[in-house]
Amino acid sequence: MTGQDLELQVRRLLESHWDEARGYCVPNPTTYPHLWLWDSCFHAIIWAHLGDDRALRELDATLAGQLPSGLVPHMRYGGRRADSWLGPLDNTSSLTQPPMFGHAAKVLSSRGFVPSAETLDRARRGLDWLWRTRRTDDGLIYVVHPWEAGNDHSPRWDDFGAPGRTPDNYSRPARTAWNKARVHDITFDSDGGAQWSTSFVACPAAFNAYVAFNLAELAELLGDQELADRAAQLSETIDNLLWDEEEQLWSDLPIVGGGSSARVPTSDGLMPALVTQDRAKALAALGQLDDPDRFGAPYGPANVARTHPSYDPQTYWRGPAWPPLNYLFWLAARRWELDGAAHTLADRSIDGALQSGWAEYWNPENGAGLGAAPQTWTGLVIALRDPSILAQGIGHASPNEGVIER
């Protein structure tokens, strides 16, 4: 398929899900009829790649539901409340999600779509909220529900008291019901934002990496030294507290609930390669993307190590390949000048998107589509064909560590 053909298909995908009145794409009109935080950040990146100024409208809409405290909700309801109770607010959820808006703002600006001062201020306040209100005494960022982490059925949450605590008895309906019930264990701030939980609090390696990454991206865009210092501090803390020498990955840290399942080898454990200053750690982790005994699969990285008992390539967050994760792995590979790995990842991701029918996620062994289809964030594969979308020198490693210079 030519680049032009791919671009045409991606444009059709986004336009078919665009809600003109609300100014954003619904990920899938039937399954996901609302706005989701990190979905819309990725939509904005795709629009920018397509040269379409709806990139700005999408990012504006993503941040428009921000609470007075600074929390950016993980959902804005599309005309009706969500089916589940997601907190006391009428128009948005009370939870958050991976804050990909710092990176999105930087990508948009690099492609000539400069966000407004108001949107950039919202992005900064969103990251500042995480820093001020969601840090442990050790300096890690915590989440209070699996939905905030983005990987809500991951094996890493198996021993947080959820039904399906082992690979042998995992049940998606039971886990979903457990997740819904956990919202009632959350305490909320005066503006409705989630604050703490009596049953689930964790410091995920990936979520911490996403925060550090977006701090660094927004810091460069704004020339903001405070954000840059926070990014560097968080990255160092991730390396010091979450690196798992045996798995050669970064693991999660349970705070309330949880236990050894936090060390299950999932591809989320590679995400700190986006921000670490430790080249050896980054290469050890990223080298597993193409290792068939770890995450390497024909249609892009499996989300769980293929030799682990939890691995199920057909089941939600138990093994399938995910387009947004592939995009972030690609950024990390480019950061460390692993051009061969980045090229392979791009090819396999595009093959997976096409084979799956632009599905939400897919079986990494055969490319069979899973979840909602078509799903807008799968259009991210268009970015993997255009290195110009990558802001040079992502993160803040030094030039002599082999990273691409800005």
Salt bridges, closest charged atoms under 4 A:
GLU15 OE2 - ARG11 NH1 3.88
GLU15 OE2 - ARG54 NH2 3.04
ASP19 OD2 - ARG22 NH1 2.92
GLU20 OE2 - ARG57 NH1 2.94
ASP52 OD2 - ARG11 NH1 3.29
ASP52 OD2 - ARG54 NH2 2.89
GLU58 OE2 - HIS43 ND1 3.11
ASP83 OD1 - ARG80 NH1 3.69
ASP90 OD1 - ARG81 NH1 3.85
GLU118 OE2 - ARG122 NH2 3.46
ASP121 OD2 - ARG125 NE 3.49
ASP128 OD2 - ARG132 NE 2.60
ASP128 OD1 - ARG230 NH1 2.76
GLU148 OE1 - ARG134 NH1 2.86
ASP152 OD2 - HIS153 NE2 3.89
ASP158 OD1 - ARG175 NH2 2.65
ASP158 OD1 - ARG318 NH1 2.87
ASP185 OD2 - ARG182 NE 2.61
GLU217 OE2 - HIS103 ND1 2.78
GLU217 OE1 - LYS106 NZ 3.60
GLU220 OE1 - ARG406 NE 1.70
ASP224 OD2 - ARG124 NE 2.61
GLU226 OE1 - ARG124 NH2 2.69
GLU226 OE2 - ARG230 NH2 3.44
ASP244 OD2 - ARG263 NE 2.63
GLU246 OE1 - ARG263 NH2 3.24
GLU247 OE1 - ARG294 NH2 2.91
ASP252 OD1 - ARG156 NH1 2.76
ASP278 OD2 - LYS281 NZ 2.96
ASP290 OD1 - ARG348 NH1 2.57
ASP339 OD1 - ARG334 NE 3.96
ASP347 OD2 - HIS343 NE2 3.17
ASP347 OD1 - ARG385 NH1 3.19
GLU365 OE1 - ARG306 NH2 2.67
ASP386 OD2 - HIS49 ND1 3.55
ASP386 OD2 - ARG111 NH1 3.29
